[in-house]
Amino acid sequence: MPDASPSPARLVIRQPEEAPSYWQPVPANGFVRCLLDQASTGSETPFAMGTQTVAPGCHVREHLHDANEEAIFVLEGEGEAHIEGAVHPMRPGGIFFFPRHRAHSFHNTGEAPLTFCWVILPGGLESFFARIGRERVPGEAAPAPFPRPENVLQIEAETVFGRLPPKG
């Protein structure tokens, strides 16, 4: 019989530009919107969800999550997902699920921005984006490309990233 006790989670309704948003450094450029996270929902299953927009000719560098699972749903634009030596097209409607320890990167190969929705379980990706990015105000012009923080490896270790295996 299902548990009839009330959920501790909160109903959250946000319009497109009401979520925290951050400009991202090179090599991705573009911006992230952090739509939902544990702090905003109080959900029983910890997760975070948002969107990332990658500028034309830019990419999300190769990475993996050692304690998190991630789903990526492509909303607009065109690109490539590089996964363990294979290249897969990224087109609107395409979806990717990454179990823990699966290295991946995303490359915008089109002439327009590449935007995808991400869901990560448990959450934490939203903290990474906030720590490496710059606060974004809806409607403002994109800043000039800016570098990742000098302590980006420390920030990665403190959030949701594992170490990539050595190349070679």
Disulfide bonds with the S-S distance in Angstrom:
none
